[in-house]
Each structure stands twice: as C-alpha cells, then as structure tokens.
Amino acid sequence: IVNNQKRNFHFEKRLSLLTLLDKTKSIIGKREFRNKLMNPITDTKVLNARYNNIDIFNTIGVEKQGDIRDILGCVIDIKRATRHIINKTMRYNDICPLFESIRACMSLYDNLKGVYKYDSNSSSLLPKLEDNTKLINALKRLRDLGNTVIVVEHDEEAILIADHVVDIGPGAGIKGGKIIAEGTPQEVKDNKNSITGNYLSKSKSITIPRKRRTAKNGRFLEILGATGNNLKNVNLKIPLGTFTCVTGVSGSGKSTLILHTLYNALNLMLNNNKSRKLPKAFKNYKGVEQIDKIIDIDQSPIGRTPRSNPATYTGAFGPIREWFAALPESKARGYKVGRYSFNVKGGRCETCEGDGVITYEMHFLPDVFIPCDTCKGARYNRETLEIRFKNKNIAEILDMTVDEGCEFFENIQNIRSKLITLKHVGLGYMKIGQQATTLSGGEAQRIKLAKELSKRSTGRTLYILDEPTTGLHSHDVKNLLEVLHKFVEKGNTVIVIEHNLDVIKTSDWIIDLGPEGGDNGGYILFEGSVEELLVQKHNSTAECLKQIL
C-alpha cells in the first residue's frame, strides 16, 4: 500500500509542479518567468532574496505578489519532498502532511469552489511551527475564498481556529457513534459531557510528573559518530531506565538516528541475525551490555489476513481454544484444540477457510471482503458451534468486546490476564476476534503494546516507538502514556519519536534535533530534562513547550 501511495505521490508531484509553474507564467509573463525564475530554487532564504530583487514584482499588484510567493513556496515544498524521497532522508509519515499543505495551497488557484476534506493533517508536524502554521493558513484561505473545509483532527490548535466543531463520542467502537457536542470551540468547551471539550477547557489534562527519572545506576546507552543521511557526526546518549523523547522538526534526522542507526545496530547485535537491516554509518557504541533485547513497536498490521485478530496476536486465543477443548461435550465428541482453529480443517468453515469473509481481489483497487454465505461470518461449521460455555459458542465469544470478555472470563485467570492488558491500553471497545484487516495503525500498535505488557519483564528491554500518538485523541494519549510509564517503572527504557507536546512534557529526558529539516538539520541541539530545555534560547521545541507549560 505504501509503495502504491509513493507512486501516486510522484505522479501528483509532477502534475502539481507543472500546474504551479504554468500559473506563475500566466501571472508574470513567459519572458520574465524564463529569465528570472527558472534558476534552481533551493530554500526559502534564497527565494526571498531572489523575488525581492525581481523588477517585475514592482509592476504587479500586491495580491499577485502574494500569489507568486505562495506558488513558489509550494514549488520549494515539492522540491524538498522530492529530494527527501530520493535520498530516503524523511519518513513517509513526514512527507504526507507536507504534501497536504502543497495540495491545500494548489487548491487556492484552481478556480474551483466546493467541499475540501482533510484527515489528521498535522499528525507529524510539530505544533505552532512553520509546517503546521502553513497548512492551517492555507486551509483558512480556502475557507475565505468561499469553500467549505472539513478537517478530521485531534490537534488543539486546529480545533480552536475552527468556525464549527462537531465532537463525536462519548467513547470508541460500540460506545461511540453519537454527536456529543456541536458549535463553536467555546460552546464545545462549555459542554461538560464532551471529553474533547474537557481537554480544551483544561478541566481534564495530562499531568506533568512530579519527579523526573534519572539514568538507572548512572548508566547510559551511547551511539558515537553517527553520519547516516543528513546526520552531522552526532553522538547519541540515552539514560537507561527512563522515558526518553526524541523531538525536532520534520526531516531533522530523528528516524535516521533512532530507527536506522540505533535500532538496526542493536537489533543486529542482540538478535545475532545477519538477515536484519544494516544500520546507517556510525563509529562506535557503549552500554549495549545493559540491554538484553530491543523491540520496535510500530503501526504495521498485526496480520494481513482476516484470520489474524487481537486474540491470536496477544495469545488469548490459545487458552480460549484449550478451555473449549476441555469441556465435557467437546471431550465426548473427541474434539481436540485444533478443532477450534481457523487454520486447520475439521472445525472451520471450509467455504471461507476460517476467514469469515470471501476475498475478491480487485485490480488497481483495494480487495473487497464479502461475508461468507455459509457460516455468516462465524468462521466455524455447525458442529463446532454446538459446543457452548455459559450458553456461548466460540464464535459468539470472539464477537464480544474486550470489556465483555474480561467480565465473562473473570474466574479464568489465564484468559482474563491476556484480555485485561488490551483493556489497559484503551482497547476495551474492540471485539476479541476483530479481523486484523479492519484495524487502524494506532490500534495495531496498542495491541502490540498489550502483548508486551502481558510478558514477564526482565527490566532490561529497550522499547522504541515512532509517533505512537498519530490519530489519537488527548484521552487516548493519556492512556497510552500510562502504559509506557509502566514499562519504565519495571526498569525498562522507552524511546519515543514524537511531536505531541503532551508526550514531550511528561518525558524524563529529551533529545532535540534540528535546527531545520533536510540538509540544514542533522545536529543534536539539546540533551537533558524538560526544565533544562525550557531555558534554551532560539529552540523551536522549547518555544512550543513554553506556550503550554
């Protein structure tokens, strides 16, 4: 899917660039365009110096000057995104919001009026900084031109500048689906039934820890002389046994340093598997003997078939199948544990082969899933479904929510202990047997967290998460942080790459990269606690934190 999206990006990028350049020609004339503007444009400073010295700008209206500035700003963004894709120096998550701002800016000049929809545009942008502000300003200008702009967003800044807010809840899954509050941001703030309103009015908030943790026994994990992609020979120092947050503007080198260098290096050493990805260049490392394993908890799917589900991934399905196999009626029929598996012939529905759906592959389109006519989505055959526990067959149990399952199996500890971890990460609304193909990236990541939470901790594990708050509401972020801090309380080390200020303010240690993205980034600007960061001058992350603390 990502590869297809990247191909679409390249196509739209070329189309966007041609459209923008044609629009510039029509404003200032072909000759001036060819003579003055077709030289290579590298960054905003060069652009400002160039178009401020072009004579043609003195002869056209102020409004057109603004149009050209916006258009050429988009050209710079396109060139910047293209360069990062070619050099692989920016994550796809960072490129998507950047391209959203390009598309929003382009929409200003297509002379069309209508409805524009954007979904979680600011998820990978540092709040109140250039990229996020540029995107919000473009959306406001679209509105001012007479368009209707609908944004699905959790970002507080985006919500507060909206003309009309619709808050849906009160919970997630079957607990949601109702409009809780509607109106201006102030009206939503005043609504006591709205969780969003409570966070906007600060009656609910994510609290700052009373005490910051320090390195366990004064020990650090270090990567020395990292030079991958745009990194400038940096030395990384992470205190063990702490919650560390890696911050910085998009494209500053966070993923290159943490994922492509640190994670790949330690994964190769600790797992001793030569097929693992090779790390980016670095000179040396220290403190690795203090770590026994490293785990990257990302937002990739927990499975690629409908047979994969939260129960199978977390290990809860094994004890459920064993319990059903041990029931007297199941023993009388000679049913074994395999009878209740989706992957083994005998107990499953053979029409859909245990998927519950029939998959139709579509050329150039996503696959289509149609409920199975034989089992009606139950996944098992009639004989298997005749075995019941507390008047529920195994298909009905898989159709329960996690909250219902915890109550149903309250006296069966080995099943309940697996389900309760899903509840602790905020997934109580999810069905136990929900198909993996229907899960969002954030849900998949929290299921992985639940699996790690259910394991016996060694106190020497290093966990890495890349923007785990993407697509999460402030209340979900609060639940997520409680889980991550539980890992640290057991002696483990957690590293989070994040733009969310609520996550940053609760961290024990901050590593800030910058000062800008791409070639102008790759430096470690700061290492230390939140309080030490706040006194730093000319630091973008510090300026953002000061506004909320």
Buried (B, 14 or more C-beta within 10 A) or exposed (E): EEEEEEEEBEEBBEEBBEBBBEBBBEBBBEEBBEEBBEEEBBBBEEBEEBBEEBEBBEEBEEEBBEBBBBBBBBBBBBBBBBBBBEEEBBBBBBBBBBBBBBBBBBBBBEEEEEEBEBEBBBBBBBBBBBBBBBBBBBBBBBEEBEBEBEBEBBBBBBBBBBEEBBBBBEBBBEEEEEEBBBBEBEBBBBBEEBBBBBBBBEEBEBEEBEEBBEBBEEBBBBBBBBBBBBBEEBBBBBBBBBBBBBBBBBBBBBBBBBBBBBBBBBBBBBEEEEEBEEBBBBEEBBBBEBBEBBBBBBBEBBBEBBBBBBBBBBBBBBBBBBBBBEBEEBEEEEBBBBBBBBEEEBBBBEEBBBBBBBBEEEEEEEEEBEBBEBBEBBBBBEEBBEBBBEEEBBBBBBBBBBBBBBEBBEEBEBBBBBBBBBBBBBBBBBBBBBBBBEBEBBBBBBBBBBBBBBEEBEEBBBBBBBBBBBBBBBBBBBBBBBBBBBBBEBBBBBBBBBBBBBBBBBBBBBBBBBBBBBBBBBBBBBBBBBEBBBEBEEBBBBBBBEEBE
